[in-house]
Amino acid sequence: MHPRNLAPHLLSLAADFPVVALLGPRQAGKTTLCRATFPDKPYLSLEDPDVRQFALADPRAFLREIATGAILDEVHNAPELLSYLQAEVDCDAQPGRFVLTGSQQHGLHQSVAQSLAGRVAIAHLLPLAFDELQPFPNPPTDLWTAVWQGGYPRIHDRSIAADRWLSNYFATYLQRDVRQLLNIGDLQVFTTFVRLCAGRTAQEINLSDIGADAGVTHVTARSWLSVLEASFVCFRLPAWNQSLRKQLIKAPKLHFFDTGLACYLIGIQSPDQLRHHPLRGPLFETWAASEVAKSRLHHGRPADLFHYRDARGHEVDLLVDDGAKLTAVEIKSGATVASDWFANLAHFSGGAVTPRPVQQRLVFGGDVGQRRTDTQVLSWSEVASAQW
């Protein structure tokens, strides 16, 4: 297995909690990571019908057979098991006893809240970050290949054409996850909705507009977007404001966790097509935002990511809120740094917006970073390895 940045954090959690739950999208590498990190634990997949039937029909007998602990994969398929697991770990709270994985965030979070509160630590594994791609046989060496391919491990491990693998991945996702979470009669309409979301990546969300374009109501659009979030396809970037009330009511931005999937949904068929595509800027912004999210989550920190826009049109693409300080990030796909790229960062950091210290960063599509007086300029290839 190629190293994953999350592995040390998983081991740290397992030293303190009897149960560790690892959540993330299908095919992000959860099973591989857990089996490599905890090689001495027996492995059971609740995707397997026989295993799932045993766990649901006689949960006490099922848990007796793994009394010393185990990796239970895709545990959202048997959420009832978690109530029995609670009693088991209350009797023996040895740290690191059980490791759970799940691909449906809402279902597993709900079950954990009801059954394992105080007994479980939750971690998130997303597709490969750019620095995690480097040990693979043929890692991407240019920006647009990296954005177009995305970070799902099988694409890089087996050198599969990204669009071919993602086509099958998306079809499987529709058939399995969505039908389990929602009763969707017309999958074609839902597919249109997902493609429309991909076309609006790095934009503020207007559910009424997306719903109207897809031919569904605002309520349905909201429900379907929640399913995409629950399945780790996309995430919302809340609007930052000093006032929590205003922060909650302002429009969030939409980003996809994997730009390879977003490119496939938009219909971009090659890195060269992406290089000249009208959405290359938004897709690069989404790529950079997802790399920062991966960096924070894979090192055990909350994402705490926001965007900023005021009534006068000043915008900051990405804000990282660490409590004591803010990191303001401007993201530009161009390969040559322009002086006007720093204007919004200077406005945000000038003291009129927030009294907190602000670290300024500019991420751009060039190959060599710079250190300006007030701003750290990061090339696209330095984003994943930077401290966030």
N, C-alpha and C positions, 0 to 999 in steps of 0.2 A: 504493500500500500504506500502511496505517496503521502508525505506528511501533511496533516491539516493543522491549521493554526489553533483550532479549538481544542485539540487533544490535551494540552496541559491544564486548561480550565476544567475539562471534564474530570480529569484525575483529582483536581483540587476539590470539586464538588463531591465526588465520591468518597473523599476522606472525611467529609463532614455530615453527609445526609444518607439515610438508609435507602432512599430512592432518588435516582437521577432520571429526568425525562428529557429526551432530546427531540426537539421539534424541527421540522423543515420540510421543504417540498419533496415530492417523490423524485428519486434518482439524484438527490444532492450528495449522496454518499454516507447517509446515516448508519446504515447497516455495516458497511465496510469500516467506518471509523470506530463504531462500538466494538466490533469483533477484534479489531487490531488493538484497541486501547485496553480491553478487558479480555485477553485471550483465554483466561482460565475459566470463564463463565460459560455454562451451557447456553445454547442459542435456540430460541423457539420463535417462529413467525406465526402471528395470528392472522396472516393472510392465508395460511394453509388451512383448508376446510376441516381437516381432521383435528388439528391442534385447536382451532377455534371452537369446534363442537365440544371437545373435551373440556376446555376452559369454561364454556358457558353452561354445560350440562352438570358438571361436578367440580366447581371452582376450588373447593377445599382439597379434594383429591389431587387436582392439577397442581396446586401450590405445594402440597406435601412432597410431590416428586421433585420439586426444585427448591427444597427447603433451605439449601445453602446459598441460594441466589441464582439469578439468570438474567440474560438479555431477552426481553420480551419485545419483539419487533411488531410495528404497526398495531399498537395496543388499542387504538381507537376503534378497531373492529370488535372489541369485546370490552366496552366501558364498564359493564357490570362487574367485571373481575376486580376493578380497583377498590370496591368496597370490601372485598375479602382480603385484598392485599393490605388494606389499612390495618385490619386485625392482625395480620401476619407480622407486619413490621412493628406494631405496638408490643407484640410479645418478644420480638428480637429486633432491636433497632440498630443492629450492627451497620456501620457506615458502608456505603457502596454495595449493599446487598443486591438490589435490583436496578437494572438499567432499562428504561422504557423508551421506545421511539414511536413517533406518530407523524402523520402527514396532514392531518386536519386539525388546525390550531384550535378552532372553536370547540369541537367535540372533546378534545383531550383537556383543554383548559377548564371546561365546565366540569368534567369528571374529577379532575385534580382538585378543583375548588371544593367540591362536595365531599371527596373521600380522603385526599392525601395532604390537605393543607397543613403546613408545618412539618411535614415529613419528606417533602420532595423539593428538589432544586431543579429548575428548568433552564435549559440551554437551547440555543438555536443554531442550526447548521444550514447555511445557504449554499448555493453553487460556488464553485471555486473562485477565490479572489485571484487577481492577476499574479501576485507573488506565489500563490499555490500552484499555478500552472507551470512554473519554470522547470520543475523536475520531470515533466512529461516529455516524451520523445521529441515532439515537434511543437513546442509552445509558440504562440503567435509572437512575431517580432515587430509588427507594425500596428498602429492604433486601430485602423479600420478592420483589420482581421480580428483583433481582440474583441472589438465591439460586436462584429457580425457573428462570430462564433459563440460568444457567451461563455459560461463557465460550468456547464453540466459535465461531470467527469467522464461519462462514456464517450462523448465526442472526442475528447483528447486522449483518453486511454486506448481507444481502439481506432483512432484516426478515421472516424466516420464523418462524412460530409455533414456539416451542421444542419443545413436545411432539411436533409433527408431524415436525420434523427429527430429533429424538432417536430417535423410533420407527424411522425408516429407518436411522439410524446404527447402532442396536443390532442390527437385523436383518442389516445388512451385516457388522458385526463378528462375529456368530455364524457367518455363512456363510463368511467368508474367514479371519479370523485364528485362530479357535478350531479350525477343522477342520485348519488347517496345523500347529498346535502339539500337539493331542491327538486321539486317535481316539475321538470321542464319538458313540456310537450314538443316544442319545436326547437331542435338543437341548431338548426340553421340560423334562427333568429339570435340565439345565444352566441353562436360563432361570430355573427356580424357585430354583436355588442362587444365581444372581446377584441375584435380587430379595430373597432372604433376607439376603444380604450388605448390600444397600442399606438394608434395614430395621434393620440392626445397626450402621450407621455411627456413629462416635464412641463405640463400646462396645469393651470388651476382647474379644478374639477367643476363642471356644470352638469349635474345629473339630468336636469331637464333637457338640455341640448343633446346629450348622448342618448338618452332614452327616446327622444323624438326621432333622431336619426336612425335608431335601431328599430323603431316602431313599437316601443313598449312604454309603459308609464314611468313616471318619476319614482314611484314606490318600487316597481320591479327593477329599475336600474339600480337603485340603492341596494336592494337585496342581492342582486347579481354581483355587484361590486364587492359586497361583503364576502361572497363566496370566493371571489378571486383573491381577496386578502387572506381569508381563512386557509386557502390552499397555497399560500406563499407565492402567488404569481405576481402580485403587485403590492405596493404599499402607499399610504398617504403621507405626505409631508405637511404637517400642520403649519399654519401661518404663525410666526412668532410675534408676540407683542408683550410689552411690559405688563399690560393688564391681562390676567388670565381669562376674564370674561370675553374680552375682544379677541383673544387668541382662539377661543373655542368657536366663535361665530364666523370668523373670517374663512375664506375658501382655502382648503388645502391644495397642494400640488399632487399630481399622480405620477408615480414612478414604477417601473417594472424592476423586479429583482434581477432579471436576466435579460440583457439587451439582445442576446441571440434569439430568444423567444420573441421579443418585441419586433426584431427585424423580420423574422419569419412571418409573423402575423400581418405586418405591413406589406409584405410581398417583396422585400429586398433580397435579391438572389445571389449577391456576391459582395465581397468587400469593396470592389471597384465601383459597383453601383451605389453602395452606401456613401462612398467618398464624395459623390456628386449629388446625393439625394437632398431634396429640400428639408428633410427632417434630420439631417446629420447633426445639426447643432443640438436639438432636443435629445437625440439619442446619446450623444456624447455627455450631455448633462446628466441623463439618467444613468449612464455607465459610471460616471464619477460618483454620483450620489450613492449608487448601490455598492461601489467599492468602499466608501466610507462606512456605510451601514455594516458591510461584512467585517471590516476591520474592527469595529467596536463590538459587535455581537460575538465574533469569533475569539475575542479576547476577554469575554465575560463582562463587558460593559453595556449598559442600556444604550439603545440607539440615540435617543434624545436629539433628533434631527428636525430642523424646521426650515422654512423659507421666510423671506421678508419682502413686503411691498407696502409702500405708504401711498397716501392719496396724491402725492405729487409725482408719482412714477418712479421713485427710487426703489431699486430691487437688489436683494442679495439672494443668489441662487440657493445657497445652503448655509445653514447656521448649525453649529454643534454647541449645545448648551451643557457646559460642565459645572454649572452652579456658580462657582467663583469667577469664571470667565466664559466668554463666548469666542468661538472661532468662526469668523465670517469668511465664506468661500465664494469667489466668483469663478464661473466655469465657462471657458471659451474654447471652441473647437479649432480655431485658427492656429497655425503653426508659428506665427510671428507675433510677439507681444506688442500690443498697441497701447499708447499712453492713456487713452480714454477708458481702457478696461479697468482702471483703478478708481474711477470716479465714485461709483456706488460704495465701494469699500471705504473710501475716505469719508463719505457722508455718514455711513453707519458708525464708523469708529470715532467720529468727531466729538462725541459727548452729548449731542442733542438727543440722540435716540435712547441711549442707555448709559448709566453711570459705571457699569461694570467694565473691567478691562476687556479689550477686544484684540484677539490675534487675527491678523489679516493674511489670507492665502489666496493665491490665484492659481487655478489649474488650467493648463492649456494644452493644445494638441501638438506642441513642439517636442523635440527630443532632449533638450538640455534645459534644466532648471536654472533659476537665478536667485540671488538674494538682494532685494531692493531695500531701501532704508526702512520702510514700514511694512513691507509685504514679502512673504516667502512665495516665490513663483515656482510651482511644481510642474514638471513635465508629466504627461499622461502616464509614463511608465514608473513614476515615483509615487503615485497616489497610494497604492496598496501598501507600500513599505513605510510610509510616513506615520508618525504617531498622531492618532486621532483621539 
